[in-house]
Amino acid sequence: MAATNYTPISLYYSSTATNTPSAGNLVFGELAINIADGKLFYKNPSNVVTLLAVAGGAITPITNNGVVYVNSSGQAVSGSALTFDGTTLSSAAVSYKGSTSGTVTLTAPAVAGTQSYTLPTAVPAANGYALTSTTAGVMSWAAQTAPGGSTTQVQYNSSGSFAGSANLVFDGTNLGIGVASPAVPLEIDKNSGEALRLAATGANQSIYSRYIAGSPNTGNLYVGVDTATGAISGTSGGGLLWQNGNNPLAFGTNNALAMTLTQSGTLILKGGSSSATNVGITFPATQVASSDVNTLDDYEEGTFTPTIDSSTAGSGRATTVSYAAYTKVGRSVSVVMFLTLGTLGTGGSGNLVINGLPFTSANYTGFSCGYFVGLNSVLSSVSGYVTTGTTTISVTGAATTSTDPLATITFATYAKAGMSLMISGTYFIS
C-alpha cells in the first residue's frame, strides 16, 4: 500500500504476459514493466526497447558446476562446449579472429586420455625455425635442418640427418638412378652387373613390366615371367613377351628392323613381305645368301611353267601343264611336273627337252620320270638331267631294259602330240 502523505510512483505497465512495449510507448529514461511475467524494459539510445531485468532482479539460476554461462537476450545460458574448473578453460575447438577478417580454429582430436602442451618461453631466434615437442608435450623452437647434397639430389636418412647423392636425383621431370642428369622420366645407369630387378616371391605369381600404347595403336606389351599356371600366356612359368593388341612385334638391331612377328603367327625376316599371313617363316623375295654353311638363308614355294620342245626350238608347239611346282630350301630346289605335248608344231631339231626350270642349275643333276605315255616310239625307261648353268632338262631313255647307259632321245623320233611325262627331281643352284 502507498505510504501516508506520499504519492505512489507508477511505471508504464502491462498485465498481459509476454507483452513488450514499443519504442513509441517510451521516452528516453522512462521504464516499463510487465507485471505478469516480471520483466523490466527501457529504450536505449538506438531507440530500441531492451530487457533490463526480470522478476526479483535475478537471472536464471546457475546450477551446472564448471560450465561457463553466456548472455543470451538477457538470460544466462550454458552449454557443454566451454567449461572452467577454476584453473583451466576447456573447449573442443577454439577460434581466433583476425585483426581485420577471417578466423583460425584449433580443434582437439578425438583421443583417449588428456594431452597437455607447454608453449615455448620465447619467440624463435630467427626466421625459419620449426616448433618441436618433447614426449612430455614441452614445446620449443628448433632451427630446420638444411637439405643434404646438391640441387636436385633426393633426400634420404643418413644416421638421423638429411643427405643427398648424385646417384639419386630428380629435376622436377626426370628421375635418375646412377646418373646425374637424367634425360627421360626414369633413367638408370650402372657400370656393370644387374641394374634393375623385379621379383614376385609369392607362389604362382607373374612378374612383368607393362607398356601401354596410346591411340591409335592401342595395346599393352608385357615383358617378364608368367606364373606356373600360365595365367597370361598359357605357358607355365615361361619367359613373357606378350602383346595384347592387334599389332605385330618388331625386332631390330643397329637401329634397323631385323624381323617382325605378326599377330597371325608369321615370322617375317628382314626384307620379307609385310603382307605375309598365317603361321610360318617368311624369307625375302630375293635371297640374301649366307656364307655360313650352317645358316638357312632362304625358303620359297611356287609354281612355274615348263615347256616341251626340241633342243633347237621349233614353232607352233603347245604344252599343257597339269601341274608344275617347286620348293626351294637354301640352295636346294625340288620340282615336280606333269606335262602333255598338246600340239606337235613344226621345225626345230635335236633332242627332246623340257625348258623353264624355276632356277638355274649349279651343276649336272639327274631327274626321274615316274610316268610316260603316248611317245611316238616305245621306250622301256625314261629319265633326264640338267646341265650346269641352264634351266633345261634333257630327256633320256632306253629302248630295252638292258640298255646302259640311258641316252638322250631325239624329238623327231619320240615326240608326238598327246604324249605325257611326269618328271621330278632335286637340284642345286649357286
C-alpha positions in Angstrom: 0.0 0.0 0.0 1.1 3.6 -0.5 2.9 5.5 2.3 0.9 8.2 4.1 1.2 11.6 2.7 3.3 10.3 -0.3 2.1 9.9 -3.9 3.0 6.4 -5.3 5.2 6.2 -8.4 3.5 4.0 -11.1 5.5 2.8 -14.2 4.1 2.3 -17.6 3.0 -1.3 -17.4 1.1 -4.2 -18.9 -0.6 -7.1 -17.1 -0.6 -9.3 -20.2 2.2 -11.9 -20.1 4.7 -11.7 -23.0 3.7 -8.2 -23.9 6.6 -5.8 -24.5 6.4 -2.0 -25.0 7.1 -0.4 -28.4 9.7 2.4 -28.9 6.8 4.8 -29.3 5.4 3.9 -25.8 8.6 5.1 -24.0 10.6 8.2 -23.8 14.4 8.1 -23.1 14.9 7.4 -19.4 11.4 6.0 -18.9 10.9 2.5 -17.7 8.1 0.0 -18.5 7.2 -3.2 -16.6 5.2 -6.3 -17.5 3.7 -7.2 -14.1 2.5 -10.6 -15.4 6.0 -12.0 -16.2 8.1 -9.6 -14.1 10.2 -8.1 -16.9 11.6 -4.5 -16.8 12.3 -2.6 -20.1 13.9 0.6 -21.2 14.6 2.3 -24.5 18.3 2.5 -25.4 20.0 5.4 -27.3 19.4 3.5 -30.6 15.6 3.8 -30.0 15.4 0.0 -29.3 13.3 -1.3 -26.4 15.7 -3.6 -24.4 15.1 -6.0 -21.5 16.7 -4.6 -18.4 15.8 -7.2 -15.7 13.4 -10.0 -14.8 11.3 -10.6 -11.7 13.2 -10.1 -8.4 16.2 -8.8 -10.3 17.6 -12.3 -10.6 18.8 -14.1 -13.7 18.3 -17.8 -14.5 19.8 -19.8 -11.6 23.4 -21.1 -12.4 23.4 -24.7 -11.4 25.9 -26.5 -13.7 29.3 -26.6 -11.9 32.2 -25.8 -14.2 30.1 -24.7 -17.1 30.7 -21.2 -18.5 27.4 -19.2 -18.9 26.9 -16.5 -21.5 24.3 -13.7 -22.0 21.6 -14.7 -24.5 19.0 -12.0 -24.9 19.3 -11.0 -21.2 19.3 -14.6 -19.9 22.3 -16.6 -18.7 22.5 -19.8 -20.8 25.1 -22.6 -20.7 26.3 -25.5 -22.8 28.9 -28.3 -22.5 31.3 -27.0 -25.1 33.0 -24.5 -22.8 34.0 -25.3 -19.3 36.1 -23.7 -16.5 37.2 -25.5 -13.4 38.8 -22.5 -11.7 42.2 -23.1 -13.3 41.7 -24.4 -16.9 39.3 -23.1 -19.6 38.4 -26.0 -21.8 36.7 -26.3 -25.3 36.8 -28.9 -28.1 37.7 -26.1 -30.6 38.9 -22.5 -30.2 38.6 -19.9 -33.0 40.8 -16.8 -33.1 39.6 -13.8 -35.1 41.9 -11.9 -37.4 42.5 -8.2 -36.8 40.5 -7.4 -39.9 38.8 -10.6 -41.1 39.0 -14.4 -41.1 39.4 -16.8 -38.2 41.9 -19.5 -37.2 40.4 -22.6 -35.5 42.3 -25.1 -33.3 40.5 -28.4 -32.8 41.4 -31.1 -30.4 41.5 -34.7 -31.9 39.3 -37.4 -30.5 41.8 -39.3 -28.4 41.7 -41.2 -25.2 43.2 -39.5 -22.1 44.4 -36.0 -21.7 47.2 -34.3 -23.6 48.9 -31.2 -22.5 51.4 -29.0 -24.3 53.5 -26.2 -22.9 54.3 -23.3 -25.3 57.8 -22.1 -25.8 59.0 -19.4 -23.3 60.2 -17.1 -26.1 59.9 -16.3 -29.8 62.3 -18.1 -32.2 65.8 -16.7 -32.6 65.4 -16.3 -36.4 63.1 -16.9 -39.3 62.7 -20.5 -40.5 62.5 -22.2 -37.1 60.2 -25.1 -36.5 58.0 -25.9 -33.5 59.0 -29.1 -31.9 57.9 -31.0 -28.8 59.2 -33.5 -26.2 57.3 -36.6 -25.3 56.0 -34.6 -22.2 54.5 -32.0 -24.5 57.1 -29.3 -23.8 57.4 -27.3 -27.0 60.3 -25.3 -28.2 61.7 -23.6 -31.3 64.3 -25.5 -33.4 66.3 -24.5 -36.4 65.4 -26.5 -39.5 67.9 -28.9 -40.8 69.2 -27.8 -44.2 68.9 -30.4 -47.1 71.9 -32.5 -47.8 73.8 -32.8 -51.0 73.3 -30.5 -54.0 70.4 -29.2 -56.0 68.0 -31.9 -57.5 69.5 -34.6 -55.2 66.8 -36.7 -53.5 67.0 -36.6 -49.7 67.4 -39.8 -47.6 68.0 -40.6 -43.9 71.7 -40.8 -43.1 72.1 -41.6 -39.4 69.3 -39.3 -38.5 70.3 -36.4 -40.8 69.2 -35.5 -44.3 71.7 -36.4 -47.0 71.8 -36.3 -50.8 73.7 -38.2 -53.5 74.5 -37.7 -57.2 73.3 -41.3 -57.7 69.7 -40.4 -56.9 68.4 -37.1 -58.5 65.1 -35.6 -59.5 64.9 -32.4 -61.6 61.1 -32.0 -61.3 60.5 -34.0 -64.5 63.1 -36.8 -64.7 64.3 -39.3 -62.1 67.9 -40.5 -62.4 69.4 -43.5 -60.6 73.2 -43.6 -61.1 73.0 -40.7 -63.5 73.4 -37.0 -62.5 71.4 -35.5 -65.4 68.5 -37.9 -66.5 67.2 -37.3 -70.0 63.9 -39.3 -69.7 61.3 -39.7 -66.9 63.3 -42.7 -65.5 66.9 -43.3 -66.4 69.1 -45.9 -64.7 72.9 -46.1 -65.3 75.1 -48.8 -63.9 78.7 -49.6 -65.0 78.2 -53.4 -64.9 76.0 -56.1 -63.5 72.3 -56.2 -62.7 70.7 -52.7 -63.0 67.1 -53.5 -62.3 65.3 -56.4 -60.6 61.6 -57.1 -60.4 60.6 -60.0 -58.2 57.5 -61.9 -57.2 58.3 -64.1 -54.3 54.9 -65.5 -53.7 53.8 -68.8 -55.2 52.3 -68.9 -58.7 52.8 -65.1 -59.2 53.5 -63.4 -62.6 56.1 -60.7 -62.6 56.3 -58.3 -65.6 56.7 -54.8 -66.7 53.8 -53.3 -68.8 54.0 -50.8 -71.6 50.7 -49.1 -72.6 50.4 -47.6 -76.1 48.2 -44.7 -76.9 45.8 -44.1 -79.7 45.6 -45.1 -82.5 47.8 -48.2 -82.0 46.4 -49.1 -78.5 47.6 -52.2 -76.8 49.8 -53.4 -73.9 53.2 -55.1 -74.1 54.1 -57.3 -71.2 57.8 -58.3 -70.5 58.5 -60.7 -67.7 57.8 -64.2 -66.4 54.4 -65.9 -66.4 53.0 -67.8 -63.5 53.3 -71.6 -63.1 49.8 -71.8 -64.4 50.4 -69.6 -67.4 47.8 -67.0 -66.4 48.7 -64.5 -69.2 50.2 -66.5 -72.0 49.1 -70.1 -71.2 52.8 -71.1 -71.0 53.6 -72.3 -67.5 56.3 -70.3 -65.8 57.8 -69.2 -69.2 59.5 -66.0 -70.1 56.9 -63.5 -71.3 57.0 -61.1 -74.3 53.3 -60.5 -74.8 51.3 -58.1 -76.9 47.6 -58.0 -76.2 46.7 -55.6 -79.0 46.2 -56.5 -82.7 49.7 -55.3 -83.6 52.9 -57.0 -84.6 56.1 -57.3 -82.6 59.1 -55.7 -84.2 62.8 -56.8 -83.6 65.7 -54.7 -84.7 69.4 -54.1 -84.3 71.7 -51.3 -85.3 68.6 -49.1 -85.5 67.1 -51.1 -88.3 64.3 -53.7 -88.5 65.6 -57.3 -88.4 62.4 -59.3 -88.2 58.7 -59.0 -87.4 56.3 -61.4 -85.6 52.7 -60.8 -86.8 49.5 -61.4 -84.8 48.7 -64.3 -87.1 52.0 -66.1 -86.2 54.1 -65.2 -89.2 57.8 -64.5 -88.5 58.9 -62.1 -91.3 62.7 -61.9 -91.7 64.4 -58.7 -92.9 63.3 -58.0 -96.4 60.3 -60.4 -96.3 56.9 -59.4 -97.4 54.9 -57.5 -94.8 51.7 -58.8 -96.2 52.5 -62.4 -95.3 49.9 -64.2 -93.2 49.3 -67.4 -91.2 51.8 -69.4 -89.2 55.3 -69.7 -90.8 58.6 -68.0 -91.5 58.8 -65.5 -94.4 62.2 -65.0 -96.1 63.0 -62.1 -98.5 61.6 -62.5 -102.0 65.3 -62.2 -103.2 67.6 -64.5 -101.4 70.3 -62.9 -99.3 72.9 -65.7 -99.3 74.9 -66.5 -96.2 78.5 -67.7 -96.3 77.9 -69.8 -93.2 77.2 -73.4 -94.2 75.0 -73.9 -91.1 72.7 -71.0 -91.9 69.3 -71.4 -93.6 69.0 -68.2 -95.6 66.0 -68.9 -97.9 62.8 -70.7 -98.3 60.3 -70.4 -101.1 57.3 -72.3 -102.6 55.8 -71.6 -106.0 54.8 -72.8 -109.4 56.4 -72.5 -112.8 55.5 -73.0 -116.5 57.8 -75.6 -118.2 57.5 -76.4 -122.0 58.3 -79.5 -124.1 60.4 -78.7 -127.1 63.4 -79.8 -129.2 66.9 -78.6 -128.2 66.8 -76.4 -131.3 63.4 -74.8 -130.8 60.6 -75.4 -133.3 57.4 -73.4 -133.7 53.7 -73.8 -133.0 54.2 -76.2 -130.2 51.9 -76.0 -127.1 52.5 -77.7 -123.7 49.6 -78.4 -121.3 50.8 -78.1 -117.7 48.6 -80.1 -115.4 50.8 -79.0 -112.5 54.4 -77.8 -112.0 55.5 -76.8 -108.6 58.8 -76.2 -106.7 60.1 -75.8 -103.2 63.4 -74.1 -102.6 65.2 -74.5 -99.3 68.5 -72.7 -99.2 70.4 -73.8 -102.4 68.3 -76.9 -102.9 65.3 -76.8 -105.3 62.8 -79.7 -105.6 60.5 -79.8 -108.6 57.5 -81.9 -109.7 55.7 -81.6 -113.0 53.1 -83.3 -115.2 53.2 -82.2 -118.8 51.4 -83.1 -122.0 52.5 -82.0 -125.5 49.3 -80.6 -126.8 50.5 -79.5 -130.3 53.5 -81.0 -132.1 54.2 -77.9 -134.1 56.9 -77.8 -136.9 60.6 -77.2 -137.3 63.3 -77.5 -134.8 65.8 -80.3 -134.3 67.9 -82.1 -131.8 67.0 -83.8 -128.5 63.7 -83.9 -126.6 64.0 -81.3 -123.8 61.9 -79.6 -121.1 62.6 -75.9 -120.8 61.8 -73.5 -118.0 63.1 -74.8 -114.6 62.4 -72.1 -111.9 66.2 -71.6 -111.1 69.5 -72.0 -113.0 71.3 -75.2 -112.0 74.7 -75.0 -110.5 75.8 -78.5 -111.7 74.8 -81.6 -113.5 71.8 -83.3 -111.8 69.6 -86.3 -112.8 65.8 -86.3 -112.8 63.4 -89.3 -112.7 60.3 -89.9 -114.8 57.7 -91.9 -113.0 55.1 -91.9 -115.8 55.5 -91.6 -119.6 52.8 -92.4 -122.2 52.0 -91.7 -125.8 55.5 -91.4 -127.1 56.0 -91.9 -130.9 58.3 -94.8 -130.3 58.4 -97.3 -127.5 60.9 -96.9 -124.6 61.3 -99.1 -121.6 62.5 -96.3 -119.4 62.7 -92.5 -119.4 64.6 -90.1 -117.2 66.5 -86.8 -117.7 69.3 -84.5 -116.5 70.1 -80.8 -116.2 73.5 -79.4 -117.1 75.5 -76.7 -115.3 74.3 -73.1 -115.9 70.9 -74.0 -117.6 67.2 -74.3 -116.8 66.7 -77.1 -119.3 66.1 -80.9 -118.7 67.4 -83.1 -121.5 65.2 -86.2 -121.6 66.9 -89.6 -121.8 65.6 -93.0 -122.5 66.3 -96.7 -123.3 64.6 -98.9 -125.8 65.2 -102.1 -123.7 65.8 -102.7 -120.1 69.4 -103.9 -120.8 70.4 -100.6 -122.4 73.2 -99.0 -120.4 73.6 -96.1 -120.1 70.4 -94.2 -120.9 70.9 -91.8 -123.8 69.3 -88.6 -125.0 66.4 -89.2 -127.3 65.6 -87.1 -130.4 62.5 -85.0 -130.6 61.7 -86.1 -134.2 61.8 -89.8 -133.3 59.9 -89.9 -129.9 57.8 -86.8 -129.7 54.1 -87.0 -130.6 51.1 -84.8 -129.9 49.3 -86.1 -126.7 52.4 -87.7 -125.1 52.6 -87.1 -121.3 55.5 -87.1 -118.9 55.7 -86.9 -115.1 59.1 -85.6 -114.0 60.5 -84.9 -110.6 63.9 -84.2 -109.0 66.1 -82.1 -106.8 69.0 -80.0 -107.9 71.2 -77.3 -106.5 71.7 -73.7 -107.5 74.6 -71.3 -106.9 
